[in-house]
């Protein structure tokens, strides 16, 4: 994150304003947990982290969604139920931003839960009794921290954590509005330069 701040022309910091705070948190933790070889490989993400920020309230939920989906298939049995509850909760909180009907799951959520059917069934019952989730400011970070902790204990944890971070960066980049210079112009259209 410090190199990201430099590349963005900001003051040297591991919390640059050019990167969403939760994405930066994920990057810092992954950087701190993985071994030296994987840590060095993270530098390729520095350019992609520049400009990945938004005030859109869906962003932290999307980051939490990515982290949870990565953690679910590699987590210990003790953590799987908590992760399934977290994934269902985040999925429900994202309904308004997706424009989905109430209680219709994202395909990615359905696929992730299918990898842990008995825990998913338990989590569905638990979240039904819990009622409609209420968004809290700290929920996405708590979910990300749970996902990181659940992933970090596996035999291939470095690979899994790097994949989680890469997917989160790609997800944030995909949510960014296109820059004016990135907008494709259909062939045959004449582009007028600003005077």
NUPA-185992 format. One record per residue: residue in one letter; x, y, z of N, C-alpha, C in turn. Coordinates in steps of 0.05 Angstrom, whole numbers, padded with zeros to 5 digits, always signed. Each point is the difference from the previous one (the first is absolute). Layout:
<lodrens>
aXYZXYZXYZ ...
</lodrens>
This chain:
<lodrens>
x+00017-00024+00000-00017+00024+00000+00017+00025+00000 x+00024-00002+00012+00018+00023+00000+00009+00007-00029 x+00006-00021-00015+00007+00005-00028-00023+00010-00016 x-00024-00008+00007-00024+00011-00013-00002+00030+00005 x+00005+00008+00025-00001+00029+00006+00020+00016-00016 x+00024-00012-00004+00021+00014-00015-00008+00002-00030 x-00010-00022-00011-00008+00000-00028-00023+00019-00005 x-00017+00004+00020-00023+00018-00003+00008+00029+00005 x+00025+00005+00008+00009+00027+00005-00009+00010+00027 x-00007-00018+00018-00009+00008+00027+00024-00001+00020 x-00005+00010+00023+00020-00002+00022+00004-00030+00006 x+00024-00008+00007+00007-00028+00006-00018-00009+00023 x-00016-00020-00005-00019-00010+00020-00009-00028-00008 x-00007-00016+00020-00012-00026-00007-00030+00002-00001 x-00011+00024+00002-00028+00005-00002-00006+00023-00020 x+00008-00004-00025-00004+00021-00020-00029+00005-00006 x-00007+00025-00005-00028+00006-00006-00008-00010-00028 x+00019-00008-00016-00007-00010-00027-00010-00028-00001 x-00001-00014+00024-00009-00027+00001-00022-00002+00022 x-00021-00015-00006-00022-00004+00019+00012-00010+00026 x-00008+00011+00023+00011-00008+00026-00001-00030+00006 x-00022-00013-00008-00002-00029+00006+00018-00016-00019 x+00002+00008-00025+00018-00013-00019+00029+00004+00010 x+00007+00024+00009+00026+00005+00011+00006-00018+00024 x-00020-00003+00017+00002-00017+00024+00006-00029-00009 x-00015-00010-00019+00005-00027-00010+00028-00002-00011 x+00009+00019-00015+00027-00001-00012+00021+00001+00022 x-00003+00016+00021+00019+00001+00021+00002-00026+00015 x-00023-00012+00006+00000-00025+00015+00012-00023-00016 x-00008-00002-00026+00012-00021-00017+00030+00004-00002 x+00009+00025-00003+00028+00006-00001+00015-00009+00025 x-00013+00004+00023+00013-00007+00025+00000-00030+00006 x-00019-00015-00012-00004-00028+00007+00016-00019-00019 x+00002+00007-00026+00013-00018-00019+00030+00000+00003 x+00013-00021-00011+00029-00002+00002+00013+00020-00019 x+00027+00003+00002+00015+00020-00015-00004-00003-00030 x+00000-00024-00010-00003-00004-00029-00027+00010-00010 x-00021-00006+00014-00027+00009-00008-00002+00030+00005 x+00012+00010+00020-00001+00029+00006+00013+00016-00023 x+00022-00009-00009+00013+00014-00023-00018+00000-00024 x-00014-00022-00005-00019-00001-00023-00023+00019+00002 x-00006+00009+00024-00023+00019+00003+00005+00027-00013 x+00026+00006-00005+00006+00027-00012-00013+00003-00027 x-00006-00021-00014-00014+00002-00026-00028+00012+00003 x-00011-00001+00024-00027+00011+00004+00001+00030+00005 x+00023+00012+00006+00002+00028+00007-00014+00018-00020 x+00005-00001-00026-00014+00018-00019-00030-00004+00001 x-00010-00025+00004-00028-00005+00000-00014+00011+00025 x+00015+00004+00021-00012+00011+00025-00004+00030-00002 x+00014+00013-00017-00002+00029-00003-00028+00007-00012 x-00015+00016+00014-00026+00009-00011-00023-00019+00007 x+00005-00021+00015-00022-00019+00006-00013+00009+00026 x-00015+00021-00002-00014+00010+00024-00027+00012-00009 x-00019+00000+00019-00026+00010-00006-00015+00004+00026 x-00019+00018+00000-00018+00004+00024-00025-00018-00003 x-00002-00015-00021-00023-00018-00004-00001-00020+00023 x-00023-00001+00015-00002-00018+00022+00001-00030-00008 x-00002-00006-00025+00001-00028-00009+00029-00010+00000 x+00020+00018-00003+00028-00009-00003+00009-00017+00024 x-00003+00009+00025+00010-00017+00021-00014-00027+00002 x-00026+00000-00007-00014-00026-00001+00010-00018-00022 x+00007+00012-00023+00011-00016-00022+00027-00012+00008 x+00016+00016+00013+00026-00010+00010-00004-00023+00020 x-00019+00004+00018-00006-00022+00020-00010-00025-00014 x-00017+00004-00021-00010-00022-00015+00022-00017-00013 x+00019+00014-00013+00023-00013-00013+00016-00016+00021 x+00006+00013+00022+00017-00013+00021-00014-00025+00011 x-00026+00002+00005-00014-00022+00011-00002-00024-00019 x-00005+00006-00026-00002-00021-00020+00027-00015-00003 x+00022+00015+00003+00026-00013-00001+00006-00017+00024 x-00009+00009+00023+00006-00014+00025-00017-00025+00004 x-00025+00001-00009-00019-00022+00005+00010-00028-00007 x+00011-00004-00024+00008-00028-00007+00026-00009+00014 x+00015+00017+00012+00026-00008+00012+00000+00002+00030 x-00022+00010+00012-00001+00004+00029-00004-00026+00015 x+00009+00000+00025-00005-00022+00018-00030-00002+00006 x-00008-00024+00007-00029-00005+00006-00011+00020+00020 x+00017+00007+00020-00009+00018+00021-00008+00028-00011 x+00012+00008-00022-00005+00026-00011-00020+00001-00022 x-00006-00023-00011-00017+00000-00024-00028+00011+00005 x-00012-00008+00022-00028+00011+00006+00000+00030+00003 x+00020+00011+00013+00002+00029+00003+00003+00014-00027 x+00017-00012-00017+00004+00011-00027-00025-00002-00017 x-00015-00022+00003-00025-00003-00015-00020+00021+00008 x-00002+00005+00027-00018+00021+00010+00009+00027-00011 x+00026+00005+00000+00011+00026-00009-00007+00003-00030 x+00004-00021-00016-00005+00002-00028-00030+00006-00006 x-00017-00014+00013-00029+00004-00004-00008+00028+00009 x+00011+00010+00022-00006+00027+00010+00010+00021-00020 x+00024-00003-00009+00011+00020-00020-00017-00002-00026 x-00007-00023-00008-00016-00003-00024-00027+00015+00003 x-00012-00003+00022-00026+00014+00005+00004+00030+00001 x+00022+00009+00012+00005+00029+00001+00006+00012-00027 x+00009-00017-00019+00006+00010-00027-00024+00000-00018 x-00022-00012+00008-00024-00001-00017-00008+00027-00012 x-00001+00022+00017-00009+00025-00012+00020+00011-00022 x+00026-00005+00004+00018+00010-00020+00000-00017-00026 x-00008-00025+00003-00001-00018-00023-00027+00003-00015 x-00020+00010+00013-00026+00002-00012-00014-00027-00001 x+00009-00019+00017-00012-00027+00000-00025+00000+00017 x-00018-00018-00006-00023-00003+00018+00009-00010+00028 x-00015+00007+00020+00006-00009+00027+00003-00030+00001 x+00021-00009+00015+00005-00028+00005+00009-00016-00025 x+00006+00014-00022+00012-00014-00023+00030+00002+00003 x+00014-00022+00000+00029-00001+00005+00015+00005-00026 x+00023+00012+00003+00019+00003-00022+00009-00028-00008 x+00007-00004-00026+00010-00026-00009+00026-00006+00015 x+00017+00019+00005+00026-00005+00014-00005-00010+00028 x-00021+00011+00013-00007-00009+00027-00010-00029+00000 x-00018-00005-00019-00011-00027-00002+00022-00021-00005 x+00019+00007-00018+00022-00018-00006+00018-00004+00024 x+00006+00021+00015+00017-00002+00023-00013-00017+00022 x-00025+00004+00005-00015-00015+00020-00003-00029-00007 x+00000-00006-00026-00003-00028-00009+00025-00016+00007 x+00022+00013+00006+00024-00015+00008-00001-00009+00029 x-00019+00011+00015-00003-00007+00029-00029-00004+00006 x-00013-00020-00012-00029-00002+00002-00012-00002+00028 x+00012-00015+00018-00013-00003+00027+00004+00026+00015 x+00023+00013-00002+00003+00026+00013-00017+00022-00012 x-00004-00002-00027-00017+00019-00013-00029-00002+00009 x-00009-00025+00003-00028-00004+00010-00003+00011+00028 x+00020-00005+00017-00001+00010+00027+00000+00031+00000 x+00017+00012-00017+00002+00029-00002-00026+00012-00010 x-00013-00013-00019-00026+00010-00011-00020+00001+00023 x-00002-00021+00016-00019+00000+00022+00007+00021+00021 x+00026+00003+00006+00009+00019+00019-00007+00029-00009 x+00006+00006-00025-00005+00027-00010-00029+00006-00003 x-00016-00021-00005-00029+00004-00002-00011+00008+00028 x+00009-00014+00021-00008+00007+00027+00011+00027+00009 x+00022+00008-00011+00013+00025+00006-00017+00023-00011 x-00013-00005-00023-00016+00021-00013+00017+00016-00019 x-00012+00020-00012+00015+00017-00020+00024+00012+00013 x+00023-00002-00012+00024+00011+00012-00001+00031-00001 x+00013+00011+00020+00003+00029+00001+00029+00007-00005 x+00005+00018-00017+00027+00006-00007+00013+00017+00023 x+00023-00008+00007+00016+00016+00019+00026+00007-00013 x+00012+00022+00009+00024+00010-00013+00023-00020+00002 x+00002-00015+00023+00022-00018+00004-00004-00028-00011 x-00024-00006-00009-00005-00027-00010+00019-00009-00022 x+00004+00015-00022+00017-00010-00021+00029-00006+00010 x+00011+00017+00016+00027-00005+00010+00001-00024+00018 x-00020-00004+00016-00001-00024+00017-00001-00025-00017 x-00016+00001-00021-00002-00023-00018+00026-00005-00014 x+00013+00021-00010+00027-00003-00013+00020-00012+00020 x+00000+00010+00024+00019-00011+00020-00005-00030+00006 x-00026-00007+00002-00007-00028+00004+00010-00017-00024 x-00005+00010-00024+00008-00015-00024+00031-00003-00001 x+00014+00021+00007+00030-00002-00001+00009-00020+00021 x-00011+00001+00024+00009-00018+00022-00007-00029-00007 x-00023-00004-00013-00008-00028-00007+00017-00011-00023 x+00010+00018-00017+00017-00008-00023+00029-00004+00008 x+00009+00015+00019+00029+00001+00007+00010-00026+00013 x-00018-00017+00009+00008-00025+00014+00003-00024-00018 x-00008+00003-00025+00001-00023-00019+00028-00006-00010 x+00004-00023-00012+00026-00008-00010+00010+00017-00023 x-00018+00011-00016+00007+00017-00023-00009+00028+00005 x+00002+00009+00025-00012+00026+00007+00012+00024-00015 x+00026+00000-00006+00012+00022-00014-00013+00003-00028 x-00002-00022-00014-00012+00000-00026-00029+00009+00001 x-00015-00010+00020-00029+00007+00003-00003+00030+00007 x+00017+00010+00017-00002+00028+00009+00007+00019-00024 x+00020-00007-00015+00007+00016-00023-00023+00000-00020 x-00011-00023-00005-00023-00002-00018-00024+00017+00009 x-00004+00000+00027-00022+00016+00011+00005+00030-00005 x+00025+00009+00004+00006+00028-00004-00002+00007-00030 x+00010-00017-00017-00001+00006-00029-00029+00002-00009 x-00017-00018+00009-00028+00000-00007-00014+00026+00011 x+00007+00008+00024-00011+00024+00012+00008+00025-00016 x+00025+00001-00008+00010+00023-00017-00015+00000-00026 x-00002-00023-00013-00014-00002-00026-00029+00008+00003 x-00013-00008+00022-00028+00007+00005-00003+00030+00003 x+00017+00013+00015-00001+00029+00003+00005+00014-00026 x+00020-00009-00015+00005+00012-00026-00024-00002-00019 x-00014-00022+00001-00023-00004-00017-00023+00018+00008 x-00001+00008+00026-00022+00018+00009+00006+00029-00006 x+00025+00006-00007+00007+00028-00005-00013+00010-00026 x-00010+00025+00000-00011+00010-00025+00022+00003-00020 x-00006-00003-00026+00022+00003-00020+00009+00029-00001 x+00026+00002-00004+00011+00027-00003-00006+00009-00028 x-00001+00026-00004-00007+00011-00026+00019-00011-00022 x+00026-00002+00007+00019-00010-00021-00002-00030-00004 x-00016-00014+00016-00003-00029-00003-00027-00007-00014 x-00016+00019-00006-00026-00006-00012+00004-00007-00029 x-00010-00023-00008+00003-00009-00027-00018+00016-00018 x+00010+00008-00023-00016+00015-00020-00005-00019-00023 x-00026-00004-00007-00007-00018-00022+00015+00009-00026 x+00008-00020-00016+00014+00007-00025-00019+00016-00018 x+00011+00019-00014-00016+00017-00017-00010+00025+00013 x+00003+00002+00026-00008+00025+00014+00023+00019+00000 x-00006+00025-00003+00020+00021+00000+00002+00011+00028 x+00024+00001+00010+00004+00010+00027+00011+00029-00002 x-00014+00018+00013+00009+00028+00000+00016+00006+00025 x+00024+00011-00004+00016+00007+00023-00011+00025+00013 x+00003+00002+00027-00008+00024+00014+00017+00023-00009 x-00013+00023-00005+00015+00024-00009+00014+00013+00023 
</lodrens>
